[in-house]
Each structure stands twice: as structure tokens, then as C-alpha cells.
Amino acid sequence: MQRIGDHLSKLAELALLMKDGEHIQQFAAICHRKSAEGAIEILLITTRETRRWSLPKGWAIKGLKPHEVAQREAWEEAGVLGKAKKKPFGRFTYVKTLKSGRKVASFVQVHLVGVERVEDAFPERGQREFAWRSPLEAATLVQEPELKHLLAGLDTRVRKAA
């Protein structure tokens, strides 16, 4: 029951921030590949500050479309090269703590990125941990309830889209 309480308190904090009009927009990549056995694997990375499991994500970049931002974040944060889907796969929200310490609601638009290869040298190398997990296992590792839901249903949706 503790975990449900944790999720509810996070949602309550998010609702208060949204009510006050404090929000930002981010774009994220669900990087996926097939294992040698043909199972779908999802890339999770840790955030630099809190070290919690998440997806490569970032702010809007002038001149880039949302799916292009997701694709670039996958490269910069994880060395992933691949093609991002233009159509959003989904969205999730979370409470983002800015460098100033101020908290804002973050609305994250998520795009699927089919992994073509992973490079050893990339801009944020050494700043994060990485884990390739099944969609269900990935869902258990992230904290955001809406992201858990997106990841848990990913296997079926990716196979249908392929």
C-alpha cells in the first residue's frame, strides 16, 4: 500500500502545480530493439540529479519537430541512433525540479525510436546508467504512473505497429 500512497502524493503535488499554472513541455524517446530471442527491450537511463530510472528526454529545440527532439535526446543521452516515429506514442506528466529548486509540472510527449545502433561515444557518456529491460520490467522501474502504463502496454503496441 505504501507505493500507492507514494503515487497518490506525487499526483496530488502535480495537480497543485498544474492548478497554479506552473508547467513545462518536454519530449522523450522510448528506445526499443529486439533481443537475440526476438523479445522487445526498452532502454532506461538514470537522470543525472536524482538517479531515478527514466527515458531520454529534453526541452523543445528551435527548428526541430517534437519527434526530432526525442531522436536527438536519445543520441545525446544514450548514444542511440535510430528513427523516431512522427506520431506521439503517448504522454506522461511528472514533477520536475529545476536547477533553481522551483518545482513545475512537466508534460512529456513520448515518441518511439527504433534502435538501429548504439554508439560508444556520445555527448553525455559517463553521466548516466543504462538498462535494457522488457516493457513490463521497465514499467516496474520507473516512478511515474502514466509512464508505467505506457511501458507496460508497449510490447503489444510495438508488435502491431511493426
The 8 nearest C-alpha neighbors of each residue, nearest first, counted from 0:
[[1, 3, 2, 4, 5, 6, 7, 8],
 [0, 2, 4, 3, 5, 6, 7, 8],
 [1, 3, 5, 4, 0, 6, 7, 142],
 [4, 2, 6, 0, 5, 1, 7, 8],
 [3, 5, 7, 1, 2, 6, 8, 0],
 [4, 6, 2, 8, 3, 7, 1, 9],
 [7, 5, 3, 9, 4, 8, 10, 2],
 [6, 8, 10, 4, 9, 5, 11, 3],
 [7, 9, 11, 5, 10, 6, 4, 12],
 [10, 8, 12, 6, 11, 7, 13, 5],
 [9, 11, 13, 7, 8, 12, 14, 6],
 [10, 12, 8, 14, 13, 9, 7, 15],
 [13, 11, 9, 15, 10, 14, 8, 16],
 [12, 14, 10, 16, 11, 15, 104, 94],
 [15, 13, 11, 17, 12, 16, 18, 10],
 [16, 14, 18, 12, 17, 13, 11, 19],
 [15, 17, 19, 13, 18, 21, 14, 104],
 [16, 18, 20, 14, 19, 15, 21, 104],
 [19, 17, 15, 20, 16, 14, 21, 13],
 [18, 20, 16, 17, 21, 15, 14, 22],
 [19, 21, 17, 18, 22, 16, 104, 103],
 [22, 20, 103, 16, 19, 17, 104, 23],
 [23, 21, 104, 103, 105, 20, 17, 24],
 [22, 24, 105, 106, 104, 25, 103, 21],
 [25, 23, 106, 105, 107, 58, 26, 22],
 [26, 24, 107, 58, 57, 106, 59, 108],
 [25, 27, 108, 107, 56, 69, 57, 109],
 [28, 26, 56, 109, 69, 55, 108, 110],
 [29, 27, 69, 110, 55, 30, 109, 111],
 [28, 30, 111, 112, 110, 31, 54, 27],
 [29, 31, 112, 42, 28, 41, 113, 114],
 [32, 30, 41, 113, 40, 114, 29, 112],
 [33, 31, 40, 114, 39, 113, 34, 41],
 [34, 32, 39, 37, 38, 40, 35, 31],
 [33, 35, 37, 38, 36, 39, 40, 32],
 [34, 36, 37, 33, 38, 39, 32, 40],
 [35, 37, 34, 38, 33, 39, 40, 32],
 [38, 36, 34, 33, 35, 39, 32, 40],
 [39, 37, 34, 33, 36, 40, 35, 133],
 [38, 40, 33, 32, 133, 34, 154, 37],
 [39, 41, 133, 132, 32, 31, 131, 33],
 [42, 40, 31, 132, 131, 30, 133, 134],
 [43, 41, 131, 30, 130, 31, 132, 44],
 [42, 44, 130, 54, 53, 129, 52, 131],
 [45, 43, 129, 53, 52, 128, 54, 127],
 [46, 44, 52, 50, 51, 127, 128, 53],
 [45, 47, 50, 51, 48, 49, 52, 127],
 [46, 48, 50, 127, 49, 126, 45, 51],
 [47, 49, 46, 50, 51, 45, 127, 98],
 [48, 50, 51, 46, 47, 45, 52, 96],
 [51, 49, 46, 45, 47, 48, 52, 127],
 [52, 50, 45, 49, 46, 53, 141, 142],
 [53, 51, 45, 141, 44, 43, 140, 46],
 [52, 54, 44, 43, 45, 141, 51, 46],
 [55, 53, 43, 44, 56, 28, 27, 29],
 [54, 56, 73, 27, 28, 72, 76, 44],
 [57, 55, 27, 26, 72, 54, 28, 69],
 [56, 58, 25, 26, 72, 27, 59, 55],
 [57, 59, 25, 60, 26, 24, 56, 68],
 [58, 60, 25, 61, 68, 57, 26, 65],
 [61, 59, 63, 62, 58, 68, 64, 65],
 [62, 60, 63, 59, 64, 68, 58, 65],
 [61, 63, 60, 64, 59, 67, 68, 65],
 [64, 62, 60, 61, 67, 68, 65, 59],
 [63, 65, 67, 66, 68, 62, 60, 59],
 [66, 64, 68, 67, 26, 69, 63, 59],
 [67, 65, 69, 85, 68, 64, 83, 110],
 [68, 66, 70, 64, 65, 69, 63, 71],
 [67, 69, 71, 65, 66, 70, 72, 63],
 [70, 68, 28, 27, 66, 72, 67, 71],
 [69, 71, 67, 73, 68, 72, 83, 66],
 [72, 70, 68, 74, 73, 69, 67, 75],
 [73, 71, 75, 69, 74, 70, 55, 56],
 [74, 72, 70, 79, 55, 71, 77, 76],
 [73, 75, 78, 79, 71, 72, 77, 76],
 [74, 76, 72, 122, 73, 121, 123, 77],
 [77, 75, 123, 73, 74, 72, 55, 78],
 [78, 76, 79, 73, 74, 75, 121, 124],
 [77, 79, 74, 118, 121, 117, 75, 76],
 [80, 78, 117, 74, 73, 77, 116, 81],
 [81, 79, 116, 115, 74, 117, 114, 78],
 [82, 80, 114, 115, 113, 112, 79, 83],
 [81, 83, 112, 113, 84, 70, 114, 80],
 [84, 82, 112, 70, 111, 66, 110, 85],
 [83, 85, 86, 111, 110, 112, 66, 82],
 [86, 84, 66, 83, 87, 110, 65, 67],
 [85, 87, 84, 88, 110, 66, 111, 83],
 [88, 86, 110, 89, 109, 85, 108, 84],
 [89, 87, 110, 109, 111, 86, 90, 108],
 [90, 88, 109, 87, 108, 149, 91, 110],
 [89, 91, 108, 107, 109, 92, 106, 88],
 [92, 90, 145, 107, 146, 106, 108, 93],
 [93, 91, 106, 105, 107, 104, 90, 145],
 [92, 94, 105, 104, 95, 143, 13, 91],
 [93, 95, 104, 103, 13, 105, 102, 96],
 [96, 94, 103, 102, 105, 104, 97, 93],
 [95, 97, 102, 101, 100, 103, 94, 98],
 [96, 98, 100, 99, 101, 102, 95, 103],
 [99, 97, 100, 96, 101, 102, 48, 95],
 [98, 100, 97, 101, 96, 102, 103, 95],
 [101, 99, 97, 98, 96, 102, 95, 103],
 [100, 102, 97, 99, 96, 103, 98, 95],
 [103, 101, 96, 95, 97, 100, 94, 104],
 [104, 102, 21, 22, 95, 94, 16, 105],
 [103, 105, 22, 94, 16, 13, 93, 21],
 [106, 104, 23, 93, 92, 22, 24, 94],
 [105, 107, 92, 24, 25, 91, 23, 104],
 [108, 106, 25, 26, 91, 90, 92, 24],
 [107, 109, 90, 26, 27, 89, 25, 87],
 [110, 108, 27, 89, 90, 88, 87, 28],
 [111, 109, 87, 28, 88, 84, 66, 29],
 [112, 110, 29, 84, 83, 28, 30, 88],
 [113, 111, 83, 30, 82, 29, 81, 28],
 [112, 114, 81, 31, 82, 30, 32, 115],
 [115, 113, 81, 32, 116, 31, 80, 112],
 [114, 116, 81, 80, 113, 117, 79, 82],
 [117, 115, 80, 114, 79, 118, 81, 78],
 [116, 118, 79, 78, 80, 119, 115, 114],
 [117, 119, 78, 120, 79, 116, 121, 80],
 [118, 120, 121, 78, 117, 124, 77, 79],
 [119, 121, 118, 124, 78, 122, 123, 117],
 [120, 122, 78, 124, 75, 123, 119, 74],
 [121, 123, 75, 124, 76, 120, 78, 74],
 [124, 122, 76, 126, 75, 121, 125, 77],
 [125, 123, 121, 126, 122, 120, 76, 77],
 [124, 126, 127, 123, 128, 122, 121, 76],
 [127, 125, 124, 123, 47, 128, 76, 46],
 [128, 126, 45, 125, 47, 44, 46, 129],
 [127, 129, 45, 44, 130, 126, 125, 50],
 [130, 128, 44, 43, 127, 45, 131, 42],
 [129, 131, 43, 42, 132, 44, 128, 41],
 [130, 132, 42, 41, 40, 43, 129, 133],
 [133, 131, 40, 41, 137, 136, 130, 134],
 [132, 134, 40, 136, 135, 137, 41, 39],
 [133, 135, 137, 150, 151, 136, 41, 153],
 [136, 134, 151, 138, 137, 133, 139, 150],
 [135, 137, 139, 133, 138, 134, 132, 140],
 [138, 136, 134, 140, 139, 135, 132, 133],
 [139, 137, 147, 135, 150, 136, 151, 140],
 [138, 140, 136, 137, 141, 135, 147, 142],
 [139, 141, 137, 138, 52, 136, 142, 147],
 [142, 140, 52, 138, 139, 143, 53, 147],
 [141, 143, 144, 140, 147, 52, 146, 139],
 [142, 144, 146, 145, 141, 147, 93, 92],
 [145, 143, 147, 146, 142, 148, 6, 91],
 [146, 144, 148, 91, 147, 143, 149, 92],
 [145, 147, 149, 143, 148, 144, 91, 150],
 [146, 148, 138, 144, 150, 145, 149, 151],
 [147, 149, 145, 151, 146, 150, 144, 152],
 [150, 148, 146, 147, 152, 151, 153, 145],
 [149, 151, 153, 138, 134, 147, 152, 148],
 [150, 152, 135, 148, 134, 138, 153, 149],
 [153, 151, 150, 149, 154, 155, 148, 156],
 [152, 154, 150, 156, 155, 151, 157, 134],
 [155, 153, 157, 156, 152, 134, 158, 39],
 [156, 154, 158, 157, 153, 152, 159, 160],
 [155, 157, 159, 153, 158, 154, 160, 152],
 [158, 156, 160, 159, 154, 155, 153, 161],
 [157, 159, 161, 155, 160, 156, 154, 153],
 [160, 158, 156, 157, 161, 155, 154, 153],
 [159, 161, 157, 158, 156, 155, 154, 153],
 [160, 158, 159, 157, 156, 113, 155, 154]]
